[in-house]
Amino acid sequence: MGHDNSKTGDTTRRTLLLGSGVAIATLASSRQASAASSAAMAHAPVAEPVPGPYPIPPKDRSAGPILPGRGSTLSGKIAVVTGAARGIGRAIAVEFAANGADVIALDIAGPVSPTADAIPATDSELSETVAQIQKYGRRGAAVKADIRDIAALRRVADQVEREYGKIDIVVANAAIQGWKPLMQMDDMDWRDQIENNLNGTANTIRAFGPRMVARKYGRLILLSSMQGRMGTKDGASYSASKWGILGLMKSAALELGQHNITVNAILPGLVGTPLTYNEQRFRAAIEQSNRTPTANPTAQEAWEARAPTVPLQVGWLQPEDISPTAVFLASDAAALVTGAEFAVTGGDAAKAS
């Protein structure tokens, strides 16, 4: 007896179609439920709002309301700047005066170490810094002192407080630099840069900081360097000293915040100062740009080698490119800025992690 296959096939197809319809309906229903659930979640409050009033920082712990020029107003402030005879130190001291501060310019104004490549600063250079401060109608004073001598710095702190009544801002800028491969260094090559740059910066904080603690106010600005952040071939002692300043800065910020004292670091890139304007530094700059220096590299050769490697296309910055950052950090607008690093490099900082 034969079978009616067409009927069997029709039944099977109807069953499959029916099953598919159920599956499609179930899938559509599931999608609608999911969409409804997502819509409900999207409209649900992320967190229940809490009614005010809301606490705000006290006036002496706040940058305050928006005002014209508030990031550059230093009127009535008393500042001490180390290494102020020339270079970055002078630029910061003079820019502070241009924005209303009275400034004590401190410098050894003489030889520091035979390992330093730059010609020592002089008394006349320190006097010129003070003259530039006074051109802005501010009080200025020259003080000769060695930042390696903490007792001398404490005497300076006493003197400044007696004569000016307070110390609001201290910039620890003084530094030396020498060039020699690590394996060829004498003990002096290593020790003297660490002693002046790192220990001298710590001495500056320890000498002037207590005056700020007593008044519950202060701005400490430490000069580090991108050479500390990135390292330097044949400059390990300098780089180590400048890296150490970053750890010192952050530690001081943690300790002194309770006294309303901020502590920050500026990291300059290569800057046109006596520390840069010498054959050893020009040679290093050219080598770091993957070029071979001549026997006696010139400033122009160093600039032309380095400028293309810097995002803003400059061979080096000027001291006056660094000082505006110091003014902001010294101002009341930076009331809640502490423990931070500010790189002023023309873009070199983009290369460092």
Secondary structure as UniProt FT lines:
FT   HELIX           5..43
FT   HELIX           59..61
FT   TURN            68..69
FT   HELIX           70..72
FT   TURN            75..76
FT   STRAND          78..82
FT   TURN            84..85
FT   HELIX           87..98
FT   TURN            99..100
FT   STRAND          102..107
FT   TURN            114..115
FT   HELIX           123..135
FT   TURN            136..137
FT   STRAND          140..144
FT   TURN            147..148
FT   HELIX           150..164
FT   STRAND          169..172
FT   HELIX           182..184
FT   HELIX           187..193
FT   HELIX           194..199
FT   HELIX           200..215
FT   STRAND          218..223
FT   HELIX           226..230
FT   TURN            233..234
FT   HELIX           236..256
FT   HELIX           257..259
FT   STRAND          261..268
FT   TURN            274..276
FT   HELIX           279..288
FT   TURN            289..290
FT   HELIX           299..306
FT   HELIX           307..309
FT   TURN            311..312
FT   HELIX           319..330
FT   HELIX           332..334
FT   TURN            335..336
FT   STRAND          341..344
FT   TURN            346..347
FT   HELIX           348..351
//
